[in-house]
Amino acid sequence: MQSPPLSLPRNSPLTEIPGIGPATAEGFLRAGIASAEALRAMGAEAAYEAWLRAGNPPHFIGYYALVMALQGRPWNDCRGAEKDALRVSFDAMKAPDPRQRKGPPRDRGGP
């Protein structure tokens, strides 16, 4: 008995994921994420962290739209406690790490 042929991994375009258009796909390409399969395998949080490390601008709606897209849901399906929890995750991801700041610390005034 012959075993069925193994299916090779596909390299589908990022825009195959509903809700990801050409501009978003370009941002993920800059982050080193080149296929829909790679993005799905990483998951939303790891992919968005890569997005930010690549110098792409942070955008909360873009983040939660990605989460929804990877769940097969429309972006505007995110509401209430779920959206609040995603906001906490997003804010933690984009918080500046003092060890990664360039230049001297900013003077915030005061005594």
C-alpha positions in Angstrom: 0.0 0.0 0.0 1.4 3.3 -1.0 1.2 6.3 1.4 -0.4 9.5 0.1 2.0 12.2 -1.1 3.0 14.8 1.5 1.7 18.2 0.9 4.3 20.9 0.7 3.9 24.1 2.7 2.4 26.8 0.6 3.7 30.4 0.5 0.4 32.2 0.1 0.4 36.0 -0.2 -0.3 37.8 3.0 -3.3 39.5 1.3 -4.9 36.0 1.2 -5.9 36.7 4.8 -9.2 38.8 4.8 -8.5 42.2 6.2 -4.9 42.4 5.2 -4.4 44.7 2.2 -1.3 45.7 0.2 0.0 48.3 2.7 -0.3 46.0 5.7 1.3 43.2 3.7 4.3 45.5 2.9 4.7 46.3 6.6 4.8 42.6 7.4 7.3 42.0 4.6 9.5 44.7 6.2 9.2 42.7 9.4 10.4 39.5 7.7 7.0 37.9 7.5 6.5 36.9 3.9 3.5 34.5 3.7 0.0 34.1 5.1 1.2 30.7 6.6 4.1 32.3 8.4 1.8 35.0 9.8 -0.8 32.5 11.0 2.0 30.3 12.5 3.4 33.2 14.5 0.1 34.4 15.8 -1.1 38.0 16.2 1.0 39.1 19.1 4.4 37.8 17.9 3.7 39.1 14.4 2.7 42.6 15.7 5.8 42.7 17.9 7.9 42.0 14.7 5.9 44.7 12.9 6.9 47.2 15.6 10.6 46.1 15.7 10.7 46.7 11.9 9.9 50.3 12.5 6.3 50.2 11.4 4.0 52.6 13.2 1.9 51.3 16.1 -1.9 51.4 15.5 -4.3 49.9 17.9 -7.1 49.3 15.3 -4.5 47.6 13.1 -3.5 45.3 15.9 -7.0 44.2 16.9 -8.0 43.9 13.2 -5.1 41.5 12.8 -6.3 39.5 15.9 -9.8 39.3 14.4 -8.5 38.4 10.9 -6.5 35.5 12.2 -9.6 34.3 14.0 -11.6 34.6 10.8 -13.7 37.4 12.3 -14.4 40.9 10.9 -12.4 43.7 12.5 -15.5 45.4 13.9 -16.4 42.3 15.8 -14.0 43.3 18.6 -15.9 44.9 21.5 -16.2 45.2 25.2 -14.0 43.2 27.5 -12.2 41.5 24.6 -11.3 44.9 23.1 -10.2 46.2 26.5 -7.9 43.1 27.0 -6.4 43.7 23.5 -5.7 47.3 24.4 -3.7 46.2 27.4 -1.7 43.8 25.3 -1.2 46.5 22.6 -0.1 49.1 25.1 2.4 46.7 26.7 3.9 45.9 23.2 4.4 49.5 22.2 5.7 50.7 25.6 9.2 52.1 25.1 11.9 50.0 26.7 14.4 52.4 28.4 17.2 50.1 27.5 16.4 50.5 23.8 16.1 54.3 23.7 18.7 56.2 21.7 20.4 59.3 23.0 20.3 60.8 26.5 17.2 60.6 28.7 14.7 63.4 28.1 14.5 66.1 30.7 11.0 66.1 32.1 11.5 69.3 34.1 10.8 69.4 37.8 13.0 70.3 40.8 
